[in-house]
Amino acid sequence: MLLSAVGCSAPGSAPDAATGAVQQVLDRRAAAVLKHDAAGYADAVDPAASGLRTAQRAELTNLAQVPLASWTYEVAALDRDGASATAKVDLRYRIQGYDSAPVTTARTLTLHLRGGRWYVTGDRPAAGAAQLLWQQGPVTVVRGAHSLVLGVGQDRARLHEIAAAEDAAVPAVSAAWPGAWAGRVVVLVPGSLDAMAALLGAPAASYRGIAAVTTGEAGGAGAAPADRVIVNPDAYAVLGDLGRAVVLTHETTHVATRAHTSAATPMWLSEGYADWVGYRRTGRTAPQAAPELQKAVRAGDLPAGLPSDADFGFDGGADRLARAYEGGWLACRMIAAHWGEATLARLYTEVGAQPHREGALEKALSDQLGLTPGEFTTQWRAYVRTQLG
């Protein structure tokens, strides 16, 4: 019968007791993290794994300044083979005063049964998961009025500068975005581009020249997700004061709008809106803020349509990426100029409230602007030509 193929347990059978025993080990380990108990944290590690025990003690020391509100492990799956086991574990943590919901990261742990007790013999990110900041070195913490900046391998003065810039970005976003949001941001500043890429679980080449990115789960279901703005120290360092302000305001806009950003939201709207907020009070003209798109327009290459999601990919070249951002920004700038900033925000919210991409933008454009997508695109192309031609 097909039922036999699904591997169901027999009625009344209990799950492997090892899962519960491993969970208890990890519960004690989590309690040790919150108490900054290095001995208790390392106690979960196999005594024979001296290198891992040393690394784990160092990791806990690296965490010393981070104000943790919670830290838990949950065994999602356990594959046992006699005295050995591999566990898929979800690590969840919250930073005090900043995270209304936990950050969740998947870990893969290997364990060994010794003397009737399970010990951790290996701890690594799960496939596709990223490294954690405190695994890169001691974390320096700088508190701003609206920000918490966590840095590794960074001068404290540099972290204070970033906190000051972020403290200016938060009220700038609140002045533009009418929706409720926490009004505070956690910023991670790793020591290098490679370290940034490790935090994102992606190749460094993908983020070369990108000054910062925001991580976080899109959508408004449940509690607000815990976002992180991650700074690329190499690219951020070469920006002037205005560039840094625009970058951090852009990324902070993503934090503020996260609960209203969903799979229905096209990239040109999410990225264009963030750029619109970033440039909103800078006085920058369209040619100053959209130089790559201006080059294309003056060369006779007026875009046929709004930027696609694919245009925002890192593999299409820096010029294509710049034109995509600039095109999205001009679309949002046009809406704000012709229909008002409040209408732009309502459009953003309405699109993000839809469960699917299909039809979401069409409905919002009709409701908020009285236009079809084709009519909106025509007006946008004319606006781009006028502003950049």
C-alpha beads as a LAMMPS data file, in Angstrom:
LAMMPS data file: protein, C-alpha beads

389 atoms
388 bonds

1 atom types
1 bond types

-500.0 500.0 xlo xhi
-500.0 500.0 ylo yhi
-500.0 500.0 zlo zhi

Masses

1 110.0

Atoms # bond

1 1 1 0.000 0.000 0.000
2 1 1 1.083 3.610 -0.574
3 1 1 0.715 4.299 3.141
4 1 1 3.774 2.180 3.850
5 1 1 5.904 4.411 1.636
6 1 1 5.530 7.529 3.776
7 1 1 7.426 6.073 6.713
8 1 1 4.795 6.782 9.378
9 1 1 5.420 5.603 12.933
10 1 1 3.204 2.865 14.221
11 1 1 0.224 4.038 16.303
12 1 1 1.245 4.754 19.875
13 1 1 4.982 4.722 19.135
14 1 1 7.064 7.427 20.847
15 1 1 9.531 9.632 18.971
16 1 1 13.214 8.873 19.380
17 1 1 14.136 9.873 22.915
18 1 1 17.391 11.249 21.506
19 1 1 15.533 14.265 20.110
20 1 1 14.345 15.257 23.557
21 1 1 17.762 14.605 25.070
22 1 1 19.472 16.772 22.429
23 1 1 16.893 19.504 22.968
24 1 1 17.687 19.518 26.688
25 1 1 21.395 19.885 25.945
26 1 1 20.670 22.845 23.690
27 1 1 18.283 24.399 26.216
28 1 1 21.092 24.394 28.780
29 1 1 23.416 25.837 26.169
30 1 1 20.935 28.655 25.417
31 1 1 20.633 29.481 29.106
32 1 1 24.422 29.703 29.319
33 1 1 24.481 32.233 26.462
34 1 1 22.083 34.560 28.270
35 1 1 24.105 34.244 31.474
36 1 1 27.416 34.719 29.611
37 1 1 28.469 31.442 31.227
38 1 1 31.429 30.320 29.113
39 1 1 31.890 27.069 30.992
40 1 1 28.211 26.198 30.661
41 1 1 28.218 27.054 26.957
42 1 1 31.254 24.878 26.270
43 1 1 29.849 22.087 28.442
44 1 1 27.595 21.072 25.552
45 1 1 30.644 20.353 23.383
46 1 1 32.330 16.947 23.304
47 1 1 35.399 17.008 25.611
48 1 1 37.371 15.314 22.841
49 1 1 36.618 18.191 20.429
50 1 1 39.148 20.580 21.960
51 1 1 39.307 22.840 18.909
52 1 1 35.544 23.275 18.841
53 1 1 35.421 23.949 22.585
54 1 1 38.010 26.701 22.164
55 1 1 36.105 28.199 19.234
56 1 1 32.814 28.084 21.106
57 1 1 34.278 29.846 24.138
58 1 1 35.676 32.533 21.852
59 1 1 32.283 32.930 20.163
60 1 1 30.576 33.500 23.499
61 1 1 33.247 36.042 24.438
62 1 1 32.620 37.812 21.124
63 1 1 28.966 38.148 22.126
64 1 1 29.710 39.777 25.478
65 1 1 28.593 43.314 24.560
66 1 1 25.514 42.338 22.538
67 1 1 22.333 43.057 24.571
68 1 1 20.422 39.826 24.074
69 1 1 16.783 39.595 25.118
70 1 1 16.385 35.940 24.165
71 1 1 18.334 33.044 22.693
72 1 1 16.767 29.660 21.958
73 1 1 17.421 26.516 19.942
74 1 1 14.771 24.251 18.451
75 1 1 15.587 20.835 17.059
76 1 1 13.741 20.713 13.741
77 1 1 14.969 17.255 12.726
78 1 1 17.366 14.619 14.050
79 1 1 19.017 11.913 11.988
80 1 1 20.494 9.343 14.368
81 1 1 22.885 6.555 13.522
82 1 1 23.732 4.707 16.722
83 1 1 25.947 6.924 18.879
84 1 1 26.153 9.639 16.223
85 1 1 23.520 12.104 15.081
86 1 1 23.040 15.122 12.835
87 1 1 20.519 17.715 13.905
88 1 1 18.848 20.483 11.954
89 1 1 18.437 23.271 14.470
90 1 1 16.786 26.684 14.332
91 1 1 18.643 29.286 16.379
92 1 1 16.428 32.234 17.318
93 1 1 17.604 35.351 19.100
94 1 1 16.320 38.847 19.867
95 1 1 18.262 41.997 20.689
96 1 1 16.906 43.881 23.677
97 1 1 14.987 47.022 22.762
98 1 1 15.229 46.481 18.999
99 1 1 13.731 43.169 17.893
100 1 1 9.997 42.665 18.303
101 1 1 10.414 39.255 16.697
102 1 1 13.459 36.991 16.666
103 1 1 16.034 36.554 13.974
104 1 1 16.005 32.905 12.924
105 1 1 18.989 31.155 11.413
106 1 1 19.339 27.494 10.522
107 1 1 22.277 25.527 11.912
108 1 1 23.498 21.997 11.328
109 1 1 24.897 20.280 14.433
110 1 1 26.670 16.948 14.639
111 1 1 26.526 15.114 17.968
112 1 1 27.994 12.067 19.669
113 1 1 26.605 9.978 22.503
114 1 1 29.240 9.549 25.203
115 1 1 28.582 8.049 28.635
116 1 1 24.845 8.250 28.126
117 1 1 24.938 11.962 27.227
118 1 1 24.809 13.763 23.909
119 1 1 27.614 16.201 23.075
120 1 1 28.008 18.610 20.169
121 1 1 30.931 17.724 17.892
122 1 1 30.238 20.197 15.074
123 1 1 28.271 23.421 14.586
124 1 1 27.958 25.088 11.180
125 1 1 25.442 27.114 9.161
126 1 1 22.874 24.958 7.391
127 1 1 23.051 24.776 3.608
128 1 1 22.218 28.219 2.267
129 1 1 22.373 29.842 5.704
130 1 1 24.754 32.658 6.588
131 1 1 27.482 33.203 9.139
132 1 1 26.733 35.182 12.302
133 1 1 28.551 38.412 13.097
134 1 1 30.064 37.184 16.363
135 1 1 31.606 34.246 14.569
136 1 1 33.836 36.778 12.810
137 1 1 35.389 38.269 15.948
138 1 1 34.645 40.346 19.064
139 1 1 31.590 42.552 18.561
140 1 1 31.889 46.243 19.460
141 1 1 28.531 47.825 20.318
142 1 1 27.703 51.512 19.851
143 1 1 24.291 52.863 20.842
144 1 1 22.670 55.781 19.057
145 1 1 19.414 57.565 19.735
146 1 1 17.588 55.400 17.169
147 1 1 20.230 52.837 16.317
148 1 1 22.352 50.006 17.616
149 1 1 25.540 49.516 15.633
150 1 1 27.394 46.199 15.959
151 1 1 30.849 46.081 14.430
152 1 1 33.663 43.571 14.053
153 1 1 37.173 44.697 13.172
154 1 1 36.037 48.318 13.105
155 1 1 37.321 51.444 14.808
156 1 1 34.853 52.598 17.470
157 1 1 34.951 56.134 16.029
158 1 1 33.782 54.783 12.659
159 1 1 30.901 52.984 14.381
160 1 1 29.909 56.216 16.144
161 1 1 29.881 57.986 12.755
162 1 1 27.581 55.317 11.339
163 1 1 25.318 55.542 14.395
164 1 1 25.061 59.316 13.929
165 1 1 24.186 58.888 10.245
166 1 1 21.595 56.255 11.108
167 1 1 20.136 58.487 13.815
168 1 1 19.560 61.106 11.117
169 1 1 18.113 58.540 8.720
170 1 1 15.408 57.275 11.086
171 1 1 13.525 60.589 11.480
172 1 1 13.968 61.280 7.756
173 1 1 12.171 58.029 7.002
174 1 1 9.464 58.685 9.591
175 1 1 8.819 62.082 8.009
176 1 1 8.214 60.452 4.623
177 1 1 6.570 57.119 5.487
178 1 1 3.176 57.556 7.223
179 1 1 2.923 53.962 8.391
180 1 1 3.721 52.828 11.906
181 1 1 7.121 51.234 12.447
182 1 1 9.552 50.698 15.304
183 1 1 11.695 53.745 14.550
184 1 1 14.916 51.996 15.487
185 1 1 17.439 50.016 13.497
186 1 1 20.217 47.478 14.085
187 1 1 23.223 48.040 11.825
188 1 1 25.926 45.393 11.317
189 1 1 29.382 46.552 10.206
190 1 1 31.706 43.619 9.377
191 1 1 35.401 44.054 8.781
192 1 1 35.476 43.629 4.997
193 1 1 33.487 42.924 1.855
194 1 1 34.242 39.211 2.242
195 1 1 32.959 39.288 5.809
196 1 1 29.805 41.067 4.651
197 1 1 29.233 38.390 2.016
198 1 1 29.614 35.684 4.676
199 1 1 26.859 37.358 6.716
200 1 1 24.645 37.173 3.645
201 1 1 25.656 33.672 2.594
202 1 1 26.566 34.901 -0.892
203 1 1 29.669 35.439 -3.033
204 1 1 31.551 38.655 -2.325
205 1 1 31.431 39.599 -6.008
206 1 1 27.661 39.998 -5.715
207 1 1 28.055 42.953 -3.347
208 1 1 31.170 44.675 -4.625
209 1 1 30.328 48.378 -4.908
210 1 1 27.084 47.950 -2.914
211 1 1 27.406 50.153 0.178
212 1 1 24.727 48.441 2.279
213 1 1 21.857 45.958 2.143
214 1 1 18.910 45.186 4.368
215 1 1 17.947 41.687 5.426
216 1 1 14.563 40.695 6.770
217 1 1 11.501 38.638 5.962
218 1 1 9.018 40.452 3.744
219 1 1 5.339 40.565 4.580
220 1 1 3.216 41.707 7.451
221 1 1 2.011 38.444 8.942
222 1 1 2.474 38.283 12.682
223 1 1 5.010 40.385 14.512
224 1 1 7.256 42.776 12.650
225 1 1 10.330 40.944 11.395
226 1 1 13.775 41.673 12.772
227 1 1 15.673 43.504 10.053
228 1 1 19.395 44.156 9.856
229 1 1 21.124 46.817 7.796
230 1 1 24.490 45.354 6.793
231 1 1 27.178 47.805 5.718
232 1 1 29.867 46.995 3.177
233 1 1 32.759 48.854 4.838
234 1 1 34.793 49.024 1.626
235 1 1 32.098 50.661 -0.520
236 1 1 30.673 52.787 2.304
237 1 1 34.088 54.261 3.079
238 1 1 34.479 55.857 -0.358
239 1 1 31.147 57.684 -0.207
240 1 1 30.835 61.313 0.802
241 1 1 28.524 62.517 3.549
242 1 1 25.573 62.870 1.163
243 1 1 26.085 59.411 -0.310
244 1 1 26.241 57.831 3.127
245 1 1 23.102 59.641 4.212
246 1 1 21.211 58.527 1.107
247 1 1 22.373 54.907 1.487
248 1 1 21.363 54.599 5.131
249 1 1 18.062 56.401 4.590
250 1 1 17.336 54.048 1.681
251 1 1 18.065 50.965 3.755
252 1 1 16.129 52.321 6.737
253 1 1 13.138 52.815 4.446
254 1 1 13.221 49.087 3.739
255 1 1 13.066 48.462 7.480
256 1 1 10.129 50.848 7.907
257 1 1 8.149 49.448 4.964
258 1 1 8.998 45.774 5.495
259 1 1 5.585 44.805 6.878
260 1 1 3.961 46.312 3.779
261 1 1 6.337 44.749 1.263
262 1 1 5.326 41.374 -0.129
263 1 1 5.723 39.077 -3.103
264 1 1 3.217 41.341 -4.868
265 1 1 5.553 44.343 -4.662
266 1 1 7.635 44.857 -7.819
267 1 1 11.281 45.706 -7.288
268 1 1 10.964 49.036 -9.063
269 1 1 8.432 50.115 -6.430
270 1 1 10.272 48.839 -3.346
271 1 1 13.693 50.073 -4.471
272 1 1 12.333 53.202 -6.118
273 1 1 10.428 54.182 -3.005
274 1 1 13.489 53.651 -0.814
275 1 1 15.545 55.841 -3.163
276 1 1 12.779 58.449 -3.242
277 1 1 12.889 58.714 0.552
278 1 1 16.680 58.739 0.456
279 1 1 16.810 61.688 -1.958
280 1 1 13.632 63.395 -0.714
281 1 1 15.202 66.341 1.102
282 1 1 18.632 66.439 -0.562
283 1 1 17.860 68.859 -3.374
284 1 1 19.370 66.519 -5.958
285 1 1 18.085 67.013 -9.488
286 1 1 17.071 64.157 -11.760
287 1 1 20.299 64.343 -13.829
288 1 1 22.387 64.379 -10.646
289 1 1 20.610 61.338 -9.161
290 1 1 20.101 59.394 -12.403
291 1 1 23.299 59.822 -14.453
292 1 1 23.328 56.339 -16.025
293 1 1 19.724 56.550 -17.169
294 1 1 20.389 60.043 -18.535
295 1 1 23.281 58.684 -20.629
296 1 1 20.954 56.062 -22.082
297 1 1 18.169 58.555 -22.808
298 1 1 20.525 61.005 -24.489
299 1 1 21.922 58.147 -26.558
300 1 1 18.410 57.457 -27.834
301 1 1 17.809 54.449 -25.584
302 1 1 14.675 55.479 -23.704
303 1 1 13.442 52.446 -21.707
304 1 1 10.425 50.732 -23.244
305 1 1 9.015 49.846 -19.849
306 1 1 9.536 50.048 -16.130
307 1 1 12.503 48.090 -14.738
308 1 1 11.807 44.391 -14.276
309 1 1 12.820 42.468 -11.166
310 1 1 15.588 40.858 -13.241
311 1 1 17.035 44.304 -13.968
312 1 1 17.866 44.589 -10.265
313 1 1 20.032 41.468 -10.326
314 1 1 23.727 41.810 -9.583
315 1 1 24.716 39.732 -12.599
316 1 1 23.506 42.222 -15.203
317 1 1 26.314 44.702 -14.823
318 1 1 26.665 47.881 -12.794
319 1 1 25.221 50.144 -15.509
320 1 1 22.062 48.077 -15.901
321 1 1 21.608 47.924 -12.146
322 1 1 22.068 51.682 -11.800
323 1 1 19.509 52.355 -14.540
324 1 1 17.023 50.065 -12.805
325 1 1 17.346 51.925 -9.505
326 1 1 17.186 55.290 -11.238
327 1 1 14.120 54.278 -13.247
328 1 1 12.301 53.090 -10.141
329 1 1 13.230 56.281 -8.312
330 1 1 11.890 58.455 -11.140
331 1 1 8.623 56.489 -11.172
332 1 1 8.105 57.145 -7.469
333 1 1 9.260 60.751 -7.847
334 1 1 6.687 61.254 -10.607
335 1 1 3.882 59.836 -8.465
336 1 1 4.837 62.036 -5.519
337 1 1 5.059 65.122 -7.740
338 1 1 1.797 64.581 -9.675
339 1 1 -0.453 62.814 -7.168
340 1 1 1.185 63.615 -3.820
341 1 1 3.370 61.852 -1.285
342 1 1 0.396 60.416 0.592
343 1 1 -0.880 58.804 -2.604
344 1 1 2.536 57.271 -3.241
345 1 1 2.490 55.729 0.235
346 1 1 -1.060 54.432 -0.252
347 1 1 -0.066 52.886 -3.568
348 1 1 2.872 51.140 -1.915
349 1 1 0.682 49.844 0.912
350 1 1 -2.100 48.649 -1.361
351 1 1 0.240 46.727 -3.641
352 1 1 1.971 45.036 -0.710
353 1 1 -1.352 44.013 0.832
354 1 1 -2.145 41.746 -2.117
355 1 1 -1.287 38.043 -1.754
356 1 1 0.000 37.622 -5.310
357 1 1 1.865 39.678 -7.910
358 1 1 -0.715 39.143 -10.656
359 1 1 -3.129 42.045 -10.785
360 1 1 -1.803 43.739 -7.633
361 1 1 -0.145 46.706 -9.296
362 1 1 -2.942 47.024 -11.850
363 1 1 -5.556 47.364 -9.095
364 1 1 -3.487 49.807 -7.021
365 1 1 -2.716 52.017 -10.028
366 1 1 -6.413 52.117 -10.864
367 1 1 -7.493 52.817 -7.295
368 1 1 -4.852 55.417 -6.462
369 1 1 -3.960 57.050 -9.784
370 1 1 -6.880 56.209 -12.058
371 1 1 -4.497 54.695 -14.603
372 1 1 -3.912 51.356 -16.259
373 1 1 -0.369 49.927 -16.177
374 1 1 0.042 50.865 -19.826
375 1 1 -1.070 54.447 -19.216
376 1 1 1.222 54.726 -16.221
377 1 1 4.177 53.421 -18.220
378 1 1 3.477 55.920 -20.985
379 1 1 3.427 58.782 -18.494
380 1 1 6.607 57.497 -16.844
381 1 1 8.463 57.314 -20.171
382 1 1 7.429 60.872 -20.961
383 1 1 8.555 61.976 -17.504
384 1 1 11.942 60.267 -17.912
385 1 1 12.423 61.913 -21.307
386 1 1 11.488 65.352 -19.930
387 1 1 13.646 65.052 -16.818
388 1 1 16.724 63.523 -18.453
389 1 1 16.589 64.398 -22.138

Bonds

1 1 1 2
2 1 2 3
3 1 3 4
4 1 4 5
5 1 5 6
6 1 6 7
7 1 7 8
8 1 8 9
9 1 9 10
10 1 10 11
11 1 11 12
12 1 12 13
13 1 13 14
14 1 14 15
15 1 15 16
16 1 16 17
17 1 17 18
18 1 18 19
19 1 19 20
20 1 20 21
21 1 21 22
22 1 22 23
23 1 23 24
24 1 24 25
25 1 25 26
26 1 26 27
27 1 27 28
28 1 28 29
29 1 29 30
30 1 30 31
31 1 31 32
32 1 32 33
33 1 33 34
34 1 34 35
35 1 35 36
36 1 36 37
37 1 37 38
38 1 38 39
39 1 39 40
40 1 40 41
41 1 41 42
42 1 42 43
43 1 43 44
44 1 44 45
45 1 45 46
46 1 46 47
47 1 47 48
48 1 48 49
49 1 49 50
50 1 50 51
51 1 51 52
52 1 52 53
53 1 53 54
54 1 54 55
55 1 55 56
56 1 56 57
57 1 57 58
58 1 58 59
59 1 59 60
60 1 60 61
61 1 61 62
62 1 62 63
63 1 63 64
64 1 64 65
65 1 65 66
66 1 66 67
67 1 67 68
68 1 68 69
69 1 69 70
70 1 70 71
71 1 71 72
72 1 72 73
73 1 73 74
74 1 74 75
75 1 75 76
76 1 76 77
77 1 77 78
78 1 78 79
79 1 79 80
80 1 80 81
81 1 81 82
82 1 82 83
83 1 83 84
84 1 84 85
85 1 85 86
86 1 86 87
87 1 87 88
88 1 88 89
89 1 89 90
90 1 90 91
91 1 91 92
92 1 92 93
93 1 93 94
94 1 94 95
95 1 95 96
96 1 96 97
97 1 97 98
98 1 98 99
99 1 99 100
100 1 100 101
101 1 101 102
102 1 102 103
103 1 103 104
104 1 104 105
105 1 105 106
106 1 106 107
107 1 107 108
108 1 108 109
109 1 109 110
110 1 110 111
111 1 111 112
112 1 112 113
113 1 113 114
114 1 114 115
115 1 115 116
116 1 116 117
117 1 117 118
118 1 118 119
119 1 119 120
120 1 120 121
121 1 121 122
122 1 122 123
123 1 123 124
124 1 124 125
125 1 125 126
126 1 126 127
127 1 127 128
128 1 128 129
129 1 129 130
130 1 130 131
131 1 131 132
132 1 132 133
133 1 133 134
134 1 134 135
135 1 135 136
136 1 136 137
137 1 137 138
138 1 138 139
139 1 139 140
140 1 140 141
141 1 141 142
142 1 142 143
143 1 143 144
144 1 144 145
145 1 145 146
146 1 146 147
147 1 147 148
148 1 148 149
149 1 149 150
150 1 150 151
151 1 151 152
152 1 152 153
153 1 153 154
154 1 154 155
155 1 155 156
156 1 156 157
157 1 157 158
158 1 158 159
159 1 159 160
160 1 160 161
161 1 161 162
162 1 162 163
163 1 163 164
164 1 164 165
165 1 165 166
166 1 166 167
167 1 167 168
168 1 168 169
169 1 169 170
170 1 170 171
171 1 171 172
172 1 172 173
173 1 173 174
174 1 174 175
175 1 175 176
176 1 176 177
177 1 177 178
178 1 178 179
179 1 179 180
180 1 180 181
181 1 181 182
182 1 182 183
183 1 183 184
184 1 184 185
185 1 185 186
186 1 186 187
187 1 187 188
188 1 188 189
189 1 189 190
190 1 190 191
191 1 191 192
192 1 192 193
193 1 193 194
194 1 194 195
195 1 195 196
196 1 196 197
197 1 197 198
198 1 198 199
199 1 199 200
200 1 200 201
201 1 201 202
202 1 202 203
203 1 203 204
204 1 204 205
205 1 205 206
206 1 206 207
207 1 207 208
208 1 208 209
209 1 209 210
210 1 210 211
211 1 211 212
212 1 212 213
213 1 213 214
214 1 214 215
215 1 215 216
216 1 216 217
217 1 217 218
218 1 218 219
219 1 219 220
220 1 220 221
221 1 221 222
222 1 222 223
223 1 223 224
224 1 224 225
225 1 225 226
226 1 226 227
227 1 227 228
228 1 228 229
229 1 229 230
230 1 230 231
231 1 231 232
232 1 232 233
233 1 233 234
234 1 234 235
235 1 235 236
236 1 236 237
237 1 237 238
238 1 238 239
239 1 239 240
240 1 240 241
241 1 241 242
242 1 242 243
243 1 243 244
244 1 244 245
245 1 245 246
246 1 246 247
247 1 247 248
248 1 248 249
249 1 249 250
250 1 250 251
251 1 251 252
252 1 252 253
253 1 253 254
254 1 254 255
255 1 255 256
256 1 256 257
257 1 257 258
258 1 258 259
259 1 259 260
260 1 260 261
261 1 261 262
262 1 262 263
263 1 263 264
264 1 264 265
265 1 265 266
266 1 266 267
267 1 267 268
268 1 268 269
269 1 269 270
270 1 270 271
271 1 271 272
272 1 272 273
273 1 273 274
274 1 274 275
275 1 275 276
276 1 276 277
277 1 277 278
278 1 278 279
279 1 279 280
280 1 280 281
281 1 281 282
282 1 282 283
283 1 283 284
284 1 284 285
285 1 285 286
286 1 286 287
287 1 287 288
288 1 288 289
289 1 289 290
290 1 290 291
291 1 291 292
292 1 292 293
293 1 293 294
294 1 294 295
295 1 295 296
296 1 296 297
297 1 297 298
298 1 298 299
299 1 299 300
300 1 300 301
301 1 301 302
302 1 302 303
303 1 303 304
304 1 304 305
305 1 305 306
306 1 306 307
307 1 307 308
308 1 308 309
309 1 309 310
310 1 310 311
311 1 311 312
312 1 312 313
313 1 313 314
314 1 314 315
315 1 315 316
316 1 316 317
317 1 317 318
318 1 318 319
319 1 319 320
320 1 320 321
321 1 321 322
322 1 322 323
323 1 323 324
324 1 324 325
325 1 325 326
326 1 326 327
327 1 327 328
328 1 328 329
329 1 329 330
330 1 330 331
331 1 331 332
332 1 332 333
333 1 333 334
334 1 334 335
335 1 335 336
336 1 336 337
337 1 337 338
338 1 338 339
339 1 339 340
340 1 340 341
341 1 341 342
342 1 342 343
343 1 343 344
344 1 344 345
345 1 345 346
346 1 346 347
347 1 347 348
348 1 348 349
349 1 349 350
350 1 350 351
351 1 351 352
352 1 352 353
353 1 353 354
354 1 354 355
355 1 355 356
356 1 356 357
357 1 357 358
358 1 358 359
359 1 359 360
360 1 360 361
361 1 361 362
362 1 362 363
363 1 363 364
364 1 364 365
365 1 365 366
366 1 366 367
367 1 367 368
368 1 368 369
369 1 369 370
370 1 370 371
371 1 371 372
372 1 372 373
373 1 373 374
374 1 374 375
375 1 375 376
376 1 376 377
377 1 377 378
378 1 378 379
379 1 379 380
380 1 380 381
381 1 381 382
382 1 382 383
383 1 383 384
384 1 384 385
385 1 385 386
386 1 386 387
387 1 387 388
388 1 388 389
